[in-house]
Amino acid sequence: MQIFTCQTSTDICESQLDLAKLSQTRWVQFGQEALLYADESDWNEIANSAGRSSIPLQRNRNPSQQENLYLVVQKGRLFQQEHPEIPVLLDKGRFLVVDLEPELANKFNQREDPCYGLQPLGETQVAFTVKPKLAARRTSVDWIKDLVEQVSRYSLETNLTKLVSWSTRYSTSTSYSEAATWAQEQLNTMGYQTRLENIAVGVGSSTSHNVIADKSGSHEGNKDLVIVVAHLDSINSRGGSSASAPGADDNGSGSAGLLEIARVLGTHQNQHDLRFILFGGEEQGLFGSKQYVSGLAATEQARIKAVLNMDMIGTLNITTPSVLIEGATLSQSVIDALAEAAETYTDLTVEISLNPFASDHMPFINAGIPAVLTIEGTDSENSNIHTANDILDHINYELMQEILRMNVAFIANAVGQ
């Protein structure tokens, strides 16, 4: 088996990449880069085809068997930090291609905490795409633009600074309970109807909390429900439950972002129902979101129009501000609407993936509910999460504001006026 990479300016399946059409060549696309692999005996034909198409190929020095190739979806650098011995054939931050035995991959996938996941590399697969920027920005809607422009750095910074003032927000700690109570108080002040929902975390069934806030819509008929979520807890993977875990990016950024969206929409006269949820127990295994979804009545599930999850929206990992919108096929309409909102109201580069993993959108997707994750794009340099070094110094508030502007525009359009 030979492995090689190339650059492509558009989707590999739509480009002039003749070698991708060869039956013996398999590929996976990572934005504007593609990894291709084929049997050694087919290498000459592939190289000749690439030459005819003027496509520069870079041959990888780590050949492997096809059954040993896996796509990894990780948070930050958690897979690489935990398994530095595993050969990485292609590194695109959240997405990796690695070489390991299937038995070992299965063992890794049995982990309860959602730090990463592995799946066998498909013969043709798209890990993520980069949406081309439009020549001109789309025409905005005045009332949505007014809401988008209310996203405040001062408010964001104030709330995020408060969240990291707790030395840890470990799900079952006293400080987590204090942070959850504080967040509930903020939502109460904004006029939402709130409640704390107890959840069981871990083998010992220790208690944590989800913070839930509702705002009813004005529509007189059947009302859709839009849910905005983030996980409130933080963790230090190596230090234990009492170790310093400020969790500024993971996930103080998403939690502060949720509070900011709630503030912006607090006085908006929405037609459809709006719900905000801060989950506990995410870092130990998505306990808060799993238990919440399992408790939803069928009638409540049926009226959920979209679930928008924010997890790690505060670190600028490349020079171009970017966002990854991640969901499943059933989430496609939500993904498209978010991408359109980004094109209309922000300068974000939009990455799109249908390989969901490792955050609170997953229980909703598994239940057949359209859910997406919005996360900082191409997190190739973010090695601070789950450590004591996930601090405010690494936060980029301009990126947070841009992602929140996209999310506000999407939510406002979904709940109407």
N, C-alpha and C positions, 0 to 999 in steps of 0.2 A: 504494500500500500504506500503510495506517495501522496504527500500533502503539500499544497502550495496556495498562495494568496495572490489576489490582484485587486486593483481599484476599479470601480465602476461608478459612473456618474449618475446612474439611475437604477431602478430595480433590475436585478440581474436577469430576470426572466423577460424583460422588455428591451434589453440592450443588444448591442451588436456582438455580444459575447458568444460567438459560435461554439466555443468549446463546451459551454454549458448545455448545448443541444446534443452533444455526443452521449449516447446511451450509457457508456461506461463511466461517465463523469458525474459525481454527486457534488452538491454544493450547499453552503449555508451562507446567507447574506447578513452582514452586520453593518447597516447603514450604507456607506459608500465603499465598503470593503467586503470582499467575498473570500471565503475559504473553500477550496475545491480539493477533492480527493478521488483517487482512482488507482487501479492496480498498476504495478510497475510495468507490466507488459504493454499498457496503453499510453505510457508516458510520451513516446515519440510522436504519436498522432496528436496528442493534446498540445504538445509544445509547437508542432507545426501549425495547428489550427490557431493557436494564440498568436504566432508570428504573422500569419496571414491577416489577422484582425488587428495587428499593431497593439496587442494587449501585453503589457509587461507582467511577467509572472515571477513571483519570488518563491523559490522552492524551500519548503520547510525541512529542517534537518532531523526531524523526529518522526520517521515513519511508524505506522502502527497498523493493527488490524481494525477493520471497520467496526467490529463489535466492541472495541475498546474506546471508541470515540463518544464523548458525552458533552452535551451542552449544560453548562452550569449557569444558574441564575442566582446571584448572591446579593447580599446587602453589603455595601462598602467593599471591604477586602476580606470579609470574614472567612470565606472558603480558603483563600490563599494563606491567611494568617494561621488557620487551624491545620492546614495540610500543605506546608511548603514543599514537601517531598513529591507531590503530584505534578507531573510535567504539564505545563500549560502551552498549548499549541497556538492559541490565539487569545489575546487579552483585549477586551473592549469594555473594561470596567465592570458593570453589572453582569455582563455576559462573558463567559469563557468557553473555550473548547479545550477539554483535557483528555488525557490518555490514562485510563486505568481499567482494571479488571471489573467485569460486570458484578461479581460478588461483592467487591468493595463498594461499588456505586450503590448497590442495594442496601448495604450496611449504613452508608452515609444518609440515605433517604429515610431511614428508620428513626432519625433524630426527631424529638418532639419539638424543640425550639426552632422557629422558622428563620434560620440564618441563611440557608441556601437550599437549593434543590437541584437534582440532576435528572436528565432524561437522555436516552440514546439519541445520537445525532441522526436526523432524518436524511434520506437520500436527496431530497430537495427541501430546503427549509429557510424561512426568514426569521432570524432572531429579532431584528428590529429594522425599521426603515427611517430615513430622514426625510421629512416632508419638504419639498422644494419651496423656497420663499416666493411669494407672489411679487410681480413687478410693482404693483401698487396695492396699498392696504385696502381692504374691503370697507364699504360704507358702514359706519357705525349707526347704532340706534340711540337717539338722544337720551332717553331715560336710563338705558343701560350704561351708557358712557358716564352719566352723572354718578351712578353707583360705583362704577369702576374707579373713578377719580377720587372717591372717598377713602380708598385704602391708604392708611396712614403709617408711615415709618415710625413716628413717635409712639403710636399705640402698639404696634408690633414689638418694638424694642422694649417698651415698658412691661408688657406681658411676658416676653421671653426672658427678660432679666429676672422677673419674679419667679418663673418656673425653675430656673437654674439656681435660685437661692437655696432650694432644698438640696442637700448634699447628694441625695439619691431620691429617685421616685420609683424605687423597686416596688413591684405590684402589691406585695403584702406588708409593706412597712408602714409605720406610723406616718412618716413623711409623705408617702403616697396618699394616704387618707387626707392629710392636711391639704395637699395640692388639689385633690379632687373636690374637697369642700370649698376651697378658694375658687376654683373654676366654676362650681355650681353657683356660688354667690355672684360672680361676674355675670353669668347668664341670667340670673334672677334680676339683677339690676337693669339689664337690657330689656326686660319685660317678657322673657320666655317662661313657659311653664316647665319646671325642672323636677327631676327626681334622681336619686341615687339607686342603682340596681346592684345588689350584691351578686358576686360571682365567685365560683370556687376555682382555685388555682393550684395545679400540681397534684402530685400523688397524695399529699397529706390534706388536700382540700382546704388549704388556707383561704381566707376571704380577701377579696379585693372588690373594686367597685367600677361600674360604668356610670358615667355622668350623662344624662339624657335631657335634652331641652327641646320643647316643641313650640311651634308657631302655626296656628291654624290659618288656612286660606279663606278668602272671602267668597269663593265660588259657591253657588247655591246647589249645584248638582253634585255628581260624583267627583271626588277630588283625587288627583294623583298625589304621590308622596315623593319628595326628593330628600335624600339623607346625605349629610356631610359628616365624615368621620375622620378621626385621627387617634392614635394611641398615646395615652398620657404617660405611661410608665417608661422608665429608663433602666439600664442594666450595665454593670461592669462584668464582662464575661469571665475574666480571670480572677477578680477580686472577691467575688461572693456578694451576698445580699446586703452587707453593710458597707461595702467599699464605695468610694467616691464615684458617682455616676451622674454628672450634671446633665447629660443628654441634651445638649443645646440643639444639635441638629436632629438626633434620633431620640425622641421625637418632640423636643420642645418646639422646633420650628413648625411642625404640623399642628401641634396643639395651639400655639400662639396664633397660627394662621386660621384655625377654626374659630377661635374667639374673635379675631378681626373680621372674618366674614360675617359672623353672627352680629357684631356691632354694626357693620355696614348695612345689613339687611333688617336690623331690628325694628326700624320704623317704616320699612317698605310694605306697601299694601299688596301682598302676594295673593294670587288667586288660589294656588294649590298649597297643600300642606308642606311644611319645612321642618326637618328634624336634624339636630346636631347631636353627635355622640362622641364622647371621649372614652375610649376603651381602656380597661386594665388588663393585665395578663397577656399582652401581646408578645412580649419578649420570651415568655416561658412556653408559648405554643398557641397563640391566638385565642386564649381562653375567653376573653371578654366578647369578642365578635362571634365566636362559635356558639356560645351560650345564648347570645342575643338572637342570632338567626334561628337557632333551634326552637326558641320560644315564640317565634312569630306565627300568628294564625295564618291560615291559607288566604283568607280575604285580605289581610294586611300585606302579605307578600305580593299578591296580585296587583296591588295599586302602587307599588314602588316603581317609579319611572326611572330612577337612576340613583346609584350610590357613588359618591365621590370621596375617595380616600386620599389623605395627604400624609406622607411619611418621608421625612428627609427632604425638605424643600429649601434648605438654607446654605448649602455649600456650592460655590462656583468652582467646578472642577476643570473647566476649560475656559478659554478666553471669551468664547461666545456664550452668552446666557442661553441655557437650553433647558427643556423639560422633557422627560419621558412620560408618555401617556400609555399606560399598560393595562390591558384587559384581555377578555376572551372574545370569541366570535360573537357571542350574544351581546357583547358590550359595544359592538361596532358603531351603532348610531350615537352613543354617548361619546366615543372616541372622536368621531367625525365632528360632532358639535363642539367639543373642547378645542380641537384643532382649528376650527373656524373662528372660535372666540379668540384664540391666540393670534391668529392672522389679522383680526380686526382691531384688537385693543392692546396688543403688546408687540415687542420686538423679539420675542422668544424664537429660537430654533426648536422645532417640534420633532421629537423622535417618537415612533409608534411601535409598540410590541404587542403581539398576541401570544406571548409566553408568560402568563401571569404566575407570580410566586411571591411568598415571603412577606405578606402583610395582610391587613384586615379586609381587603377586598375579596380575598379568597373564599371565606365561608359564604359570602353572598353569591359569588359566581358558582360555587358548588351547589347552591340551592336553586340555580337557574335565574338569578336576579342580575340584571345588567349593572355591573360595578366596574370601576376603574381605579387605578392608582395614579396619582400625579406625584412625581419624584424628580429631584434634580437630575439633569441629563448627564449621561456618560460619567458616572461616578468612579473614574479611574484613579483618582488621587485620594479618595476619602478613606483614610485608614484610621481615623480617630474614633469612629463610632464604637460603642460598647467598651470604651476605656474612660479613664479619668481625664483624658485630653479632649473630650467632646465638649468644648467650651465656647463661650461667646466670641473669642478672638477669631474663630474660623467662620463666623456667620457673615454672609453677604446679604444685607437687607434689601439691596436693589433687586437681586434675584428673587427673594421671597416676595417682594411687592409685585413683580411681573407675573409670577406664578399665581398669586392671589388675584390679580386683575383678571387673568384668564378664567379662573374658577368662579369669581363673582359674576362675570359676564355670562358664563354658562348657566349658573344657578338661577340668576335673575330671569334669563330667557325661559328656563324650564318651569319656574313657578309662576311666571307671568306677573301682570299688574292689573 
